[in-house]
Structure formats: C-alpha cells, structure tokens
Amino acid sequence: NKWRIVCPDNERQWKDWKQASTFYSGNRIQTTKYTWLTFLPRNLFEQFHRLGNLYFLFLVVLNWFPQVKAFHREITMLPLIVVLLACMIKDAVEDYKKYCFDKMINFSKTRVYDK
C-alpha cells in the first residue's frame, strides 16, 4: 500500500522529501489493471487462478489423449472458451470505464490553497 507523505520545507526533511518524491513522481490517478500489451496474459493468469476454470482446462487437456477421450475435443473446449471470453469482455469493459473515470479526474481543474 502506498501512502501520501507530506514533508515540511526545511533542511532536515530534504532527505525524506527526496526519497518520497521517487515513489510519488507523478500527480495523476491510475486505477486500471491492464494496458494494451498486458491485457491478455494478465487476464488469463487471473482467470486460471479460479478453480472452475482449472477444472475445465484439465478436462480439455485430458480429452486430447486418445485413451481417455470421452467427448469430441472441440465440444470439451467450448465451455472453457465461452467462460473465458465472457470474463475477458467483462474485465475489459470494467477497466475501460476505470480508465475513462481516471482520465476525467486527472484533467479536472483543482483549487490550490496558497497563503
């Protein structure tokens, strides 16, 4: 967790301010999880942390062996693909809404208190 650090402007606190400024270099809000490059791998990583998705993946892998084959290979993959696509679309829409809200907040005008 990151916390906001406020340091007074004197010589003793200069070192603390320098250290804090490296962690908080920008003054913008970003609540999105994904970027264009990291969406697919990160989303798949998160999806396969769910036990149900791992179960269906296990059935798909198991069904590719001819000795164990119970259903057609394509039919076994269908539920997994449908669930993954539905969750991906939901996560993409949710993350895009967060991006739009962050953009609105970051470009809004603020009032600055000055003595």
Secondary structure, 3 states (H helix, E strand, C coil): CCCCCCCCCCCCCHHHHHHHHHHCCCCCCCCCCCCCCCHHHHHHHHHCCCHHHHHHHHHHHHHCCCCCCCCCHHHHHHHHHHHHHHHHHHHHHHHHHHHHHHHHHHCCCCCCCCC
